[in-house]
Each structure stands twice: as C-alpha cells, then as structure tokens.
C-alpha cells in the first residue's frame, strides 16, 4: 500500500466523521476505493487497516446497512468478501431523505403535544417544513442528475469513438 493511498484512507475516515459516522467506516470505504481488487476479504481489510476483528466486523455491518458496501461470495471460497455496492447515488440520497422525513414527523408530533405556541413550536415547524420541502426538491434534482449523467456518458462514448 503506497503512502498516498494510506493518506487517502485516513482522509476518508476523517471525512466520514464529519457526517457523524465513525472514522473506521470511512477508512474501510476509503480502502475499498483505492484497493486494486474488485472485492476483498475480511482479513485483508483487517490487515490493511491494522484494526481489530471487532472493529472491522461492526463497521462493515454499518456500511452494509447504509448501502455503501455489499458482501459477496466467490465460487469455491467459503470466505465473505466485501466491495463497494452498486447503489445509485439517488438511492443513497433518498435513504437519507427518508431519515429526515421521519425526523420531521417526530418534530410534528412533539409540536402537536405542546399546549402553547412558543419559540420551540416555531422552530419545530420550520425544521419539519424544510425537511418535507427538501424531500420534494431532491426528487427534482435527481431527475435532473439522471439526464445530466446520460449526457456525460454519451459525451465520453463519443470522445472514445473519436480517439479511435
């Protein structure tokens, strides 16, 4: 593993902390990104990151749950391997938006239990309204992204054909 790759793995770990996740989650994802293999075994992750079995086990489960990583099996091999999942960007974002919408519902419920309208009621109304509005807007943004992505792929294909 090169020094640049090791630095990248640590940078990915720090970035994940900004999202409220563990540094190890970012380190594992970072490793899977810069690794030259399509999939890697549990032990390879453990050795590369010099981390404990428990840390890798719990963190890979988290990454699988949020959809960034998927377990795979290889024919004739009893080990479980891990790779970056094939989820579309929109799927990951929509899952996050669903969490915001659930939080908005919790805020609405709390506001409905209050006996008076006060600063907290106004805050919960604003936040829940924003999250609901944002969820609707994300659908429009994702539709626009899909069109843009098609244009990017089309342009790359044309560029490759022109090189031949």
Buried (B, 14 or more C-beta within 10 A) or exposed (E): EEEEBBEBBBEBBEBBEEEEBBBBBBBBBBBBEBBEEEBBBBEBBBEBBEBEEEBBEBBBEBBBEBBBBBBEEEEEEEEEBBBBBEBBEBEBBBEBBEEBBEEBEEBBEEBEEEEEEEEEBEEBBEBBEEBBEBBEEBEEEBEEBEEEEEEEEEEEEEEEEEEE
